[in-house]
Amino acid sequence: SELEQNNKSMWRMMEERKRLNAAFAHDLRTPITVLKGYTDLLRDYVPQGKISEEKLLSTVDYMSASVQRLQLYVDSMSRVQKLEDIELHLSPQSLAGLSEKLRHTLAMAAQQAGSHGVLLLGKSEYDMVSVDEKIILEVADNLIANAVRYARDKVCVELTCGEGFLALA
């Protein structure tokens, strides 16, 4: 029975790893495609002198932004690998208190980026949750930082809690 449980647990972990790898592969495709396109453009037009200095610098800026996105993905992948090694320290937390900390984080990040942030507390039948607050806030910081970086003017985040899960969307 215990062997069966271990096998099921290992199977779930392998399936989750596959989903995670697929998600990262999907996220990496866009900046790689952009870099390939701009590389081809530069290879074709620079030697022939068919590109203005302004367009060349603009293209290099776009390529640099794509490289930065790739670096963020690599850093994220590295942190995910380390998540497996993290020991969770669960403790009871007030959902309202956790929401307030997330609201503050979002407000500060949005203000620094020159945008506006809104945190919505989704329906929950729970007032208390058992979570590792440090990890929740670290994950939220990363999500919020990415959201405000790419938002035009407003970021909306919803915190939802249900049976066995806590979600930020």
C-alpha positions in Angstrom: 0.0 0.0 0.0 2.8 2.4 0.9 4.7 1.5 -2.2 1.6 2.2 -4.3 1.2 5.6 -2.6 4.9 6.4 -3.3 4.5 5.4 -6.9 1.4 7.6 -7.3 3.2 10.5 -5.6 6.2 10.1 -7.9 3.9 9.9 -11.0 2.2 13.1 -10.0 5.6 14.8 -9.5 6.7 13.6 -12.9 3.5 14.8 -14.5 3.9 18.2 -12.8 7.5 18.4 -14.0 6.3 17.8 -17.6 3.7 20.5 -17.3 6.2 22.9 -15.9 8.8 22.1 -18.6 6.1 22.6 -21.3 5.1 26.0 -19.8 8.8 27.2 -19.7 9.3 25.9 -23.3 6.2 27.9 -24.4 7.4 31.0 -22.6 10.9 30.7 -24.1 9.6 30.4 -27.7 8.5 34.1 -28.1 11.8 35.8 -27.1 13.8 33.2 -29.1 11.6 33.8 -32.2 12.1 37.5 -31.8 15.8 37.1 -31.5 16.0 34.9 -34.6 13.9 37.3 -36.6 16.0 40.3 -35.7 19.2 38.4 -36.2 18.1 37.4 -39.8 17.1 41.1 -40.4 20.5 42.4 -39.3 22.4 39.7 -41.2 20.5 40.6 -44.4 20.5 44.3 -44.2 23.5 45.6 -42.3 26.2 44.3 -44.8 24.3 45.9 -47.6 23.9 49.2 -45.8 20.1 49.0 -46.1 19.3 49.8 -42.5 19.6 53.2 -40.8 21.5 53.7 -37.7 18.3 54.6 -35.9 16.6 51.3 -37.0 19.8 49.4 -36.1 19.9 50.8 -32.6 16.1 50.2 -32.2 16.6 46.6 -33.3 19.4 46.1 -30.9 17.2 47.5 -28.1 14.5 45.0 -28.9 17.0 42.2 -29.0 18.4 43.3 -25.6 14.9 43.2 -24.1 14.4 39.7 -25.4 17.7 38.6 -23.9 16.6 40.1 -20.6 13.3 38.1 -20.8 15.3 35.0 -21.5 17.4 35.7 -18.4 14.3 36.2 -16.3 13.0 32.8 -17.5 16.3 31.1 -16.7 16.3 32.7 -13.3 12.7 31.6 -12.7 13.6 28.0 -13.8 16.5 28.0 -11.4 14.3 29.2 -8.5 11.7 26.5 -9.4 14.4 23.8 -9.2 15.3 25.1 -5.8 11.7 25.1 -4.7 11.9 21.3 -4.5 14.6 21.7 -1.9 12.7 24.2 0.3 11.3 22.9 3.5 7.8 24.4 4.1 7.0 25.9 7.4 3.2 26.1 7.5 1.5 28.2 10.0 -2.1 29.6 10.4 -2.5 32.9 8.7 -5.4 35.2 8.5 -6.6 35.5 4.9 -7.4 39.1 5.5 -3.9 39.7 6.9 -2.2 37.9 4.0 -4.4 39.9 1.6 -3.3 43.1 3.1 0.4 42.2 2.8 -0.2 41.3 -0.9 -2.2 44.6 -1.4 0.7 46.6 0.0 3.3 44.7 -2.2 1.2 45.3 -5.3 0.7 49.0 -4.4 4.4 49.6 -3.9 5.4 47.7 -7.1 2.8 49.5 -9.2 3.7 52.9 -7.8 7.4 52.3 -8.7 6.4 51.3 -12.2 4.1 54.2 -12.7 0.9 52.1 -12.9 -2.0 51.3 -10.6 -2.6 48.1 -8.8 -5.8 46.5 -7.5 -6.0 43.4 -5.3 -9.3 41.6 -5.2 -10.2 39.1 -2.5 -12.1 36.3 -4.2 -14.8 34.4 -2.5 -13.6 32.1 0.2 -15.3 30.1 2.9 -12.1 30.3 5.0 -10.9 33.1 7.3 -7.7 31.3 8.1 -5.2 29.4 5.9 -2.3 27.2 6.7 0.6 28.4 4.5 4.3 29.2 4.4 3.9 33.0 4.3 7.5 33.6 3.3 7.1 31.4 0.2 3.7 32.8 -0.7 5.0 36.4 -0.5 8.1 35.5 -2.6 6.0 33.9 -5.3 3.6 36.8 -5.2 6.5 39.3 -5.4 7.7 37.6 -8.6 4.3 37.5 -10.2 3.5 41.1 -9.3 6.9 42.3 -10.5 6.3 40.7 -13.9 2.8 42.0 -14.0 3.7 45.6 -13.4 6.7 45.4 -15.7 4.5 44.5 -18.7 1.2 46.3 -17.7 0.2 49.4 -19.6 -1.4 51.2 -16.7 -3.2 48.8 -14.3 -2.6 45.4 -12.7 -5.4 43.5 -11.1 -4.6 40.5 -8.8 -7.2 38.2 -7.3 -6.5 36.1 -4.3 -8.8 33.1 -4.0 -8.9 30.3 -1.5 -10.6 27.0 -1.6 -10.3 23.5 -0.3 -6.6 22.7 -0.4 -5.5 25.6 -2.6 -4.6 29.3 -2.5 -4.4 31.0 -5.9 -3.2 34.4 -7.2 -4.5 35.3 -10.6 
